[in-house]
């Protein structure tokens, strides 16, 4: 029994070590480009975003791994149990941007109170990061949320991703495009490996409208705050 408890404790410590270690690695890596103060704040914002997903998944009874970080890629949580229906997927999907937005708002109001350029820059990064994640394209959070409206909404994210690529030409956008292709294909071919059974999308129309309202409201708010914060930043 003691050995079993030790193994369980080691497993929990291993998860904490994995999250803490990859967070520290990201902080150190980002610090070479942005300085350590900004890097610590930026990684913490990502952590809070991911914890939104983590807590929402646990609330819905899903087995989920602790957040894992990769520098200049971001972070993710591993869902060991697949959502039972599209509403659960949307609920877990929107929890990350909501938590990330709240964390960014704290930075924004703290920046105003203390006249801190660092906190203002972090607030801007947080608003933009969460807004980017709301692009309606799976596997981004926006794709998981808009799936409850219709997976065909994902095609609206294609021109956004293409436009962003020509604007900033980031390899990360190419990676997202590659990961999105099977999901887009599943909207055309029902026999695709990524296609879900029809009962997976069986939710009341009112629930679809509710999530559409939450999604558009959150995206609109993040767009406004990103623009306002960018205007406040010094040149």
VOGU-3710 file (C-alpha; in Angstrom, 3 decimals, decimal comma):
1> xxxxxxxxxx> 0,000/0,000/0,000  2,849/2,354/0,831  4,511/1,622/-2,509  1,248/2,345/-4,304  0,900/5,688/-2,552  4,500/6,514/-3,417  3,893/5,720/-7,084  0,770/7,878/-7,144  2,647/10,716/-5,491  5,495/10,318/-7,972
11> xxxxxxxxxx> 2,999/10,510/-10,830  1,553/13,749/-9,498  5,019/15,161/-8,892  5,982/14,136/-12,407  3,093/16,141/-13,855  4,035/19,161/-11,764  7,673/18,791/-12,796  6,696/18,546/-16,473  4,561/21,684/-16,326  7,048/23,622/-14,187
21> xxxxxxxxxx> 10,031/22,493/-16,224  8,530/23,372/-19,603  7,281/26,705/-18,202  10,791/27,529/-16,990  12,268/26,498/-20,341  9,834/28,813/-22,148  10,608/31,693/-19,779  14,355/31,311/-20,319  13,958/31,015/-24,099  11,666/34,049/-24,383
31> xxxxxxxxxx> 13,950/36,075/-22,104  16,692/36,096/-24,740  14,324/37,996/-27,041  11,987/39,961/-24,746  13,795/40,174/-21,392  13,036/38,101/-18,322  10,325/40,302/-16,765  8,137/40,234/-19,876  8,864/36,544/-20,458  7,741/35,522/-16,969
41> xxxxxxxxxx> 4,502/37,499/-17,324  3,821/36,183/-20,823  4,272/32,539/-19,837  2,048/33,052/-16,782  -0,683/34,460/-19,039  -0,456/31,352/-21,211  -0,538/29,174/-18,085  -3,745/30,824/-16,845  -5,307/30,369/-20,288  -4,501/26,657/-20,217
51> xxxxxxxxxx> -5,707/26,306/-16,637  -9,092/27,558/-17,832  -9,241/24,553/-20,159  -7,906/22,248/-17,437  -10,447/23,245/-14,789  -13,352/23,167/-17,249  -12,376/19,674/-18,400  -12,098/18,440/-14,812  -15,464/20,028/-14,012  -17,028/18,006/-16,819
61> xxxxxxxxxx> -15,434/14,813/-15,510  -12,794/14,446/-18,240  -9,370/12,971/-17,548  -6,906/15,683/-18,535  -3,149/16,142/-18,329  -1,359/19,145/-16,872  -0,309/21,979/-19,234  2,836/21,411/-21,303  4,793/24,292/-22,876  6,904/24,539/-26,033
71> xxxxxxxxxx> 8,786/27,825/-26,625  7,449/29,897/-29,553  4,655/27,370/-30,085  2,585/27,839/-26,948  1,078/25,290/-24,600  -1,631/22,674/-24,509  -3,396/20,243/-22,201  -3,855/16,634/-23,216  -7,454/15,453/-23,055  -7,122/11,771/-22,186
81> xxxxxxxxxx> -10,910/11,435/-22,390  -12,668/12,771/-25,470  -15,650/15,095/-24,866  -18,952/13,226/-24,818  -20,708/15,781/-27,022  -20,073/19,027/-28,877  -21,404/21,141/-25,987  -18,746/19,731/-23,666  -16,101/20,424/-26,303  -17,325/24,014/-26,688
91> xxxxxxxxxx> -17,450/24,485/-22,909  -13,850/23,338/-22,447  -12,794/25,302/-25,534  -14,204/28,653/-24,424  -12,946/28,335/-20,840  -9,342/28,988/-21,918  -9,975/32,321/-23,678  -12,279/33,426/-20,861  -9,599/32,740/-18,226  -6,942/34,318/-20,434
101> xxxxxxxxxx> -9,089/37,414/-20,988  -9,654/37,840/-17,249  -5,893/37,576/-16,634  -5,225/40,158/-19,364  -7,795/42,510/-17,838  -5,966/42,292/-14,504  -2,746/43,323/-16,277  -4,582/46,135/-18,073  -6,100/47,701/-14,966  -2,910/47,170/-12,961
111> xxxxxxxxxx> -0,997/48,940/-15,747  -3,331/51,923/-15,442  -3,038/52,009/-11,655  0,763/51,722/-11,541  1,489/53,394/-14,918  3,455/50,314/-15,924  4,474/49,903/-19,560  5,425/46,299/-18,856  1,958/45,385/-17,596  0,370/47,250/-20,503
121> xxxxxxxxxx> 2,514/45,288/-22,968  1,515/42,055/-21,239  -2,151/43,041/-21,367  -1,854/43,673/-25,106  -0,108/40,333/-25,638  -2,798/38,561/-23,627  -5,678/40,164/-25,528  -4,068/39,382/-28,880  -3,172/35,827/-27,890  -6,726/35,011/-26,847
131> xxxxxxxxxx> -8,182/36,778/-29,884  -5,927/34,721/-32,161  -7,112/31,536/-30,447  -10,695/32,453/-31,312  -10,084/32,072/-35,057  -12,918/29,681/-36,028  -10,630/26,906/-37,177  -9,975/23,597/-35,423  -7,692/22,767/-33,593  -7,702/26,345/-32,245
141> xxxxxxxxxx> -10,107/27,160/-29,421  -12,347/29,043/-31,837  -12,798/25,890/-33,878  -13,790/23,888/-30,820  -16,304/26,550/-29,792  -17,859/27,126/-33,215  -18,240/23,372/-33,791  -21,413/23,626/-31,719  -22,832/26,054/-34,300  -21,647/23,981/-37,269
151> xxxxxxxxxx> -18,249/22,507/-38,245  -18,713/24,240/-41,602  -18,043/27,532/-39,794  -14,384/26,422/-39,772  -14,123/27,422/-43,430  -14,567/31,044/-42,321  -11,243/30,723/-40,513  -9,335/29,819/-43,685  -9,159/33,350/-45,200  -8,278/34,751/-41,757
161> xxxxxxxxxx> -5,362/32,327/-41,427  -4,201/33,006/-44,990  -4,382/36,762/-44,429  -2,378/36,477/-41,219  0,263/34,390/-42,984  0,820/37,032/-45,655  0,935/39,663/-42,919  3,429/38,076/-40,522  4,675/34,951/-42,421  4,999/32,803/-39,314
171> xxxxxxxxxx> 5,891/29,079/-39,519  3,438/28,582/-36,653  0,590/29,516/-38,992  1,725/26,821/-41,432  1,662/24,274/-38,608  -1,890/25,305/-37,686  -2,931/25,026/-41,339  -1,516/21,487/-41,557  -3,307/20,459/-38,353  -6,541/22,043/-39,594
181> xxxxxxxxxx> -6,649/20,209/-42,922  -8,055/16,905/-41,575  -10,737/18,804/-39,659  -11,739/20,762/-42,759  -11,807/17,540/-44,785  -14,162/16,006/-42,222  -16,772/18,675/-43,056  -16,823/17,343/-46,637  -16,350/13,612/-46,141  -18,456/11,923/-43,452
191> xxxxxxxxxx> -16,165/8,901/-43,578  -13,130/10,983/-42,586  -11,195/9,782/-39,550  -11,840/13,177/-37,913  -15,596/13,108/-38,557  -17,817/12,735/-35,508  -21,142/10,843/-35,455  -24,293/12,913/-35,955  -25,419/12,334/-32,355  -22,266/14,146/-31,179
201> xxxxxxxxxx> -23,774/17,400/-32,522  -27,251/16,733/-31,159  -27,797/19,794/-28,932  -30,775/22,178/-28,557  -30,914/25,129/-30,920  -30,994/27,489/-27,936  -27,634/26,109/-26,783  -26,135/26,792/-30,217  -27,386/30,389/-30,077  -26,026/30,840/-26,560
211> xxxxxxxxxx> -22,536/29,752/-27,548  -22,680/31,868/-30,702  -23,510/34,866/-28,502  -20,685/34,075/-26,051  -18,196/33,542/-28,877  -19,031/36,723/-30,788  -19,190/38,774/-27,585  -15,797/37,544/-26,401  -14,203/38,016/-29,830  -15,646/41,526/-30,103
221> xxxxxxxxxx> -14,435/42,490/-26,633  -10,936/41,144/-27,296  -10,817/43,001/-30,611  -11,750/46,295/-28,940  -9,303/45,812/-26,061  -6,484/44,797/-28,406  -6,996/47,955/-30,454  -7,319/50,218/-27,409  -4,278/48,744/-25,656  -2,191/48,980/-28,829
231> xxxxx> -3,023/52,697/-29,082  -1,900/53,219/-25,482  1,470/51,550/-25,991  4,406/53,908/-26,629  5,832/53,874/-30,124
//
